[in-house]
Amino acid sequence: MLYHKFNAKPTEFNGRVYPSKTQARYAQELELRKRAGEVLFWLEEVPFELPGGIKYRLDFMEFWADGSVHLVEVKGFDTPMGKLKIQQVEALYPVEIEIVR
């Protein structure tokens, strides 16, 4: 059995295995919002290119019925490297990433 460095428990929802319970719960919330007509669809693990050939993978890019797009990172634990990558994405691209805990 593989162990996550932050003790996250892989969790399945809707046929997909998410790296943590928190992320799976968030996907479940998105599915409910989709059924309610608030969210049209979302993309997962959206890559952003960073300097030095590094990729940052955003957890969720959400497309809402009101025309807005939300970029969401689900975090159970912050790391200095994670914070730095988010700052770099926001500096290089015209986006703001929402952190959900």
Rosetta constraint file for C-alpha pairs under 8 A:
AtomPair CA 3 CA 7 HARMONIC 6.65 0.50
AtomPair CA 3 CA 8 HARMONIC 7.86 0.50
AtomPair CA 4 CA 8 HARMONIC 5.56 0.50
AtomPair CA 4 CA 9 HARMONIC 7.33 0.50
AtomPair CA 6 CA 77 HARMONIC 7.50 0.50
AtomPair CA 8 CA 19 HARMONIC 6.75 0.50
AtomPair CA 8 CA 20 HARMONIC 4.99 0.50
AtomPair CA 8 CA 21 HARMONIC 7.17 0.50
AtomPair CA 9 CA 19 HARMONIC 6.55 0.50
AtomPair CA 9 CA 20 HARMONIC 4.91 0.50
AtomPair CA 9 CA 21 HARMONIC 6.05 0.50
AtomPair CA 10 CA 17 HARMONIC 6.35 0.50
AtomPair CA 10 CA 18 HARMONIC 5.56 0.50
AtomPair CA 10 CA 19 HARMONIC 4.44 0.50
AtomPair CA 10 CA 20 HARMONIC 4.77 0.50
AtomPair CA 10 CA 21 HARMONIC 6.51 0.50
AtomPair CA 11 CA 17 HARMONIC 5.43 0.50
AtomPair CA 11 CA 18 HARMONIC 5.25 0.50
AtomPair CA 11 CA 19 HARMONIC 6.50 0.50
AtomPair CA 11 CA 20 HARMONIC 5.79 0.50
AtomPair CA 11 CA 21 HARMONIC 5.37 0.50
AtomPair CA 11 CA 24 HARMONIC 6.16 0.50
AtomPair CA 12 CA 16 HARMONIC 5.40 0.50
AtomPair CA 12 CA 17 HARMONIC 4.14 0.50
AtomPair CA 12 CA 18 HARMONIC 5.96 0.50
AtomPair CA 12 CA 24 HARMONIC 6.77 0.50
AtomPair CA 13 CA 17 HARMONIC 6.40 0.50
AtomPair CA 13 CA 18 HARMONIC 7.42 0.50
AtomPair CA 13 CA 24 HARMONIC 6.00 0.50
AtomPair CA 13 CA 27 HARMONIC 7.63 0.50
AtomPair CA 13 CA 28 HARMONIC 7.10 0.50
AtomPair CA 17 CA 24 HARMONIC 7.78 0.50
AtomPair CA 18 CA 23 HARMONIC 6.21 0.50
AtomPair CA 18 CA 24 HARMONIC 5.52 0.50
AtomPair CA 19 CA 23 HARMONIC 6.96 0.50
AtomPair CA 19 CA 24 HARMONIC 7.82 0.50
AtomPair CA 20 CA 24 HARMONIC 6.36 0.50
AtomPair CA 21 CA 25 HARMONIC 6.06 0.50
AtomPair CA 22 CA 26 HARMONIC 6.25 0.50
AtomPair CA 22 CA 74 HARMONIC 7.18 0.50
AtomPair CA 22 CA 75 HARMONIC 7.77 0.50
AtomPair CA 22 CA 76 HARMONIC 7.02 0.50
AtomPair CA 22 CA 101 HARMONIC 7.43 0.50
AtomPair CA 23 CA 27 HARMONIC 6.29 0.50
AtomPair CA 23 CA 74 HARMONIC 5.96 0.50
AtomPair CA 23 CA 75 HARMONIC 7.98 0.50
AtomPair CA 24 CA 28 HARMONIC 6.25 0.50
AtomPair CA 25 CA 29 HARMONIC 6.25 0.50
AtomPair CA 26 CA 30 HARMONIC 6.27 0.50
AtomPair CA 26 CA 74 HARMONIC 7.73 0.50
AtomPair CA 27 CA 31 HARMONIC 6.25 0.50
AtomPair CA 28 CA 32 HARMONIC 6.40 0.50
AtomPair CA 29 CA 33 HARMONIC 6.27 0.50
AtomPair CA 30 CA 34 HARMONIC 6.08 0.50
AtomPair CA 30 CA 39 HARMONIC 7.14 0.50
AtomPair CA 31 CA 35 HARMONIC 6.29 0.50
AtomPair CA 32 CA 36 HARMONIC 6.25 0.50
AtomPair CA 33 CA 37 HARMONIC 6.25 0.50
AtomPair CA 33 CA 38 HARMONIC 5.26 0.50
AtomPair CA 33 CA 39 HARMONIC 5.55 0.50
AtomPair CA 34 CA 38 HARMONIC 5.68 0.50
AtomPair CA 34 CA 39 HARMONIC 4.47 0.50
AtomPair CA 34 CA 40 HARMONIC 5.83 0.50
AtomPair CA 34 CA 41 HARMONIC 6.90 0.50
AtomPair CA 35 CA 39 HARMONIC 7.92 0.50
AtomPair CA 37 CA 65 HARMONIC 6.85 0.50
AtomPair CA 38 CA 64 HARMONIC 5.94 0.50
AtomPair CA 38 CA 65 HARMONIC 5.37 0.50
AtomPair CA 38 CA 66 HARMONIC 7.68 0.50
AtomPair CA 39 CA 62 HARMONIC 7.15 0.50
AtomPair CA 39 CA 63 HARMONIC 6.04 0.50
AtomPair CA 39 CA 64 HARMONIC 4.20 0.50
AtomPair CA 39 CA 65 HARMONIC 5.43 0.50
AtomPair CA 40 CA 62 HARMONIC 7.94 0.50
AtomPair CA 40 CA 63 HARMONIC 5.70 0.50
AtomPair CA 40 CA 64 HARMONIC 5.40 0.50
AtomPair CA 40 CA 65 HARMONIC 5.62 0.50
AtomPair CA 41 CA 62 HARMONIC 6.27 0.50
AtomPair CA 41 CA 63 HARMONIC 5.52 0.50
AtomPair CA 41 CA 64 HARMONIC 7.25 0.50
AtomPair CA 42 CA 60 HARMONIC 6.53 0.50
AtomPair CA 42 CA 61 HARMONIC 5.43 0.50
AtomPair CA 42 CA 62 HARMONIC 4.27 0.50
AtomPair CA 42 CA 63 HARMONIC 5.76 0.50
AtomPair CA 43 CA 60 HARMONIC 5.67 0.50
AtomPair CA 43 CA 61 HARMONIC 5.08 0.50
AtomPair CA 43 CA 62 HARMONIC 6.51 0.50
AtomPair CA 44 CA 58 HARMONIC 7.09 0.50
AtomPair CA 44 CA 59 HARMONIC 5.38 0.50
AtomPair CA 44 CA 60 HARMONIC 4.64 0.50
AtomPair CA 44 CA 61 HARMONIC 6.42 0.50
AtomPair CA 45 CA 57 HARMONIC 5.05 0.50
AtomPair CA 45 CA 58 HARMONIC 5.12 0.50
AtomPair CA 45 CA 59 HARMONIC 4.84 0.50
AtomPair CA 45 CA 60 HARMONIC 6.40 0.50
AtomPair CA 46 CA 57 HARMONIC 5.21 0.50
AtomPair CA 46 CA 58 HARMONIC 4.96 0.50
AtomPair CA 46 CA 59 HARMONIC 6.71 0.50
AtomPair CA 46 CA 60 HARMONIC 6.99 0.50
AtomPair CA 46 CA 61 HARMONIC 7.03 0.50
AtomPair CA 47 CA 55 HARMONIC 6.17 0.50
AtomPair CA 47 CA 56 HARMONIC 5.62 0.50
AtomPair CA 47 CA 57 HARMONIC 4.41 0.50
AtomPair CA 47 CA 58 HARMONIC 6.31 0.50
AtomPair CA 48 CA 55 HARMONIC 5.57 0.50
AtomPair CA 48 CA 56 HARMONIC 5.13 0.50
AtomPair CA 48 CA 57 HARMONIC 6.25 0.50
AtomPair CA 48 CA 58 HARMONIC 7.58 0.50
AtomPair CA 48 CA 89 HARMONIC 7.07 0.50
AtomPair CA 49 CA 53 HARMONIC 6.92 0.50
AtomPair CA 49 CA 54 HARMONIC 6.16 0.50
AtomPair CA 49 CA 55 HARMONIC 4.79 0.50
AtomPair CA 49 CA 56 HARMONIC 6.52 0.50
AtomPair CA 50 CA 54 HARMONIC 5.03 0.50
AtomPair CA 50 CA 55 HARMONIC 5.67 0.50
AtomPair CA 50 CA 56 HARMONIC 6.98 0.50
AtomPair CA 50 CA 85 HARMONIC 7.97 0.50
AtomPair CA 50 CA 88 HARMONIC 7.20 0.50
AtomPair CA 50 CA 89 HARMONIC 7.10 0.50
AtomPair CA 56 CA 85 HARMONIC 6.63 0.50
AtomPair CA 56 CA 86 HARMONIC 7.95 0.50
AtomPair CA 56 CA 89 HARMONIC 7.84 0.50
AtomPair CA 58 CA 71 HARMONIC 7.34 0.50
AtomPair CA 58 CA 72 HARMONIC 6.93 0.50
AtomPair CA 58 CA 73 HARMONIC 5.95 0.50
AtomPair CA 59 CA 72 HARMONIC 6.19 0.50
AtomPair CA 59 CA 73 HARMONIC 5.09 0.50
AtomPair CA 59 CA 74 HARMONIC 6.53 0.50
AtomPair CA 60 CA 71 HARMONIC 6.00 0.50
AtomPair CA 60 CA 72 HARMONIC 5.12 0.50
AtomPair CA 60 CA 73 HARMONIC 6.52 0.50
AtomPair CA 61 CA 69 HARMONIC 6.93 0.50
AtomPair CA 61 CA 70 HARMONIC 5.77 0.50
AtomPair CA 61 CA 71 HARMONIC 4.64 0.50
AtomPair CA 61 CA 72 HARMONIC 6.28 0.50
AtomPair CA 62 CA 69 HARMONIC 5.49 0.50
AtomPair CA 62 CA 70 HARMONIC 4.99 0.50
AtomPair CA 62 CA 71 HARMONIC 6.36 0.50
AtomPair CA 62 CA 72 HARMONIC 7.68 0.50
AtomPair CA 63 CA 67 HARMONIC 6.90 0.50
AtomPair CA 63 CA 68 HARMONIC 6.17 0.50
AtomPair CA 63 CA 69 HARMONIC 4.72 0.50
AtomPair CA 63 CA 70 HARMONIC 6.65 0.50
AtomPair CA 64 CA 68 HARMONIC 5.35 0.50
AtomPair CA 64 CA 69 HARMONIC 6.14 0.50
AtomPair CA 64 CA 70 HARMONIC 7.76 0.50
AtomPair CA 70 CA 97 HARMONIC 7.52 0.50
AtomPair CA 70 CA 98 HARMONIC 7.46 0.50
AtomPair CA 71 CA 95 HARMONIC 7.74 0.50
AtomPair CA 71 CA 96 HARMONIC 6.88 0.50
AtomPair CA 71 CA 97 HARMONIC 5.00 0.50
AtomPair CA 71 CA 98 HARMONIC 6.02 0.50
AtomPair CA 72 CA 97 HARMONIC 5.64 0.50
AtomPair CA 72 CA 98 HARMONIC 4.76 0.50
AtomPair CA 72 CA 99 HARMONIC 5.92 0.50
AtomPair CA 72 CA 100 HARMONIC 6.87 0.50
AtomPair CA 73 CA 97 HARMONIC 6.78 0.50
AtomPair CA 73 CA 98 HARMONIC 6.15 0.50
AtomPair CA 73 CA 99 HARMONIC 5.01 0.50
AtomPair CA 73 CA 100 HARMONIC 6.15 0.50
AtomPair CA 74 CA 99 HARMONIC 5.92 0.50
AtomPair CA 74 CA 100 HARMONIC 4.74 0.50
AtomPair CA 74 CA 101 HARMONIC 5.85 0.50
AtomPair CA 75 CA 99 HARMONIC 6.68 0.50
AtomPair CA 75 CA 100 HARMONIC 6.04 0.50
AtomPair CA 75 CA 101 HARMONIC 5.13 0.50
AtomPair CA 76 CA 101 HARMONIC 5.63 0.50
AtomPair CA 78 CA 82 HARMONIC 6.54 0.50
AtomPair CA 78 CA 83 HARMONIC 6.96 0.50
AtomPair CA 79 CA 83 HARMONIC 6.28 0.50
AtomPair CA 80 CA 84 HARMONIC 6.15 0.50
AtomPair CA 81 CA 85 HARMONIC 6.18 0.50
AtomPair CA 82 CA 86 HARMONIC 6.34 0.50
AtomPair CA 83 CA 87 HARMONIC 6.23 0.50
AtomPair CA 84 CA 88 HARMONIC 6.15 0.50
AtomPair CA 85 CA 89 HARMONIC 6.20 0.50
AtomPair CA 86 CA 90 HARMONIC 6.24 0.50
AtomPair CA 86 CA 97 HARMONIC 7.24 0.50
AtomPair CA 87 CA 91 HARMONIC 6.11 0.50
AtomPair CA 88 CA 92 HARMONIC 6.05 0.50
AtomPair CA 89 CA 93 HARMONIC 5.78 0.50
AtomPair CA 89 CA 95 HARMONIC 7.64 0.50
AtomPair CA 90 CA 94 HARMONIC 6.45 0.50
AtomPair CA 90 CA 95 HARMONIC 5.50 0.50
AtomPair CA 90 CA 96 HARMONIC 5.82 0.50
AtomPair CA 90 CA 97 HARMONIC 7.23 0.50
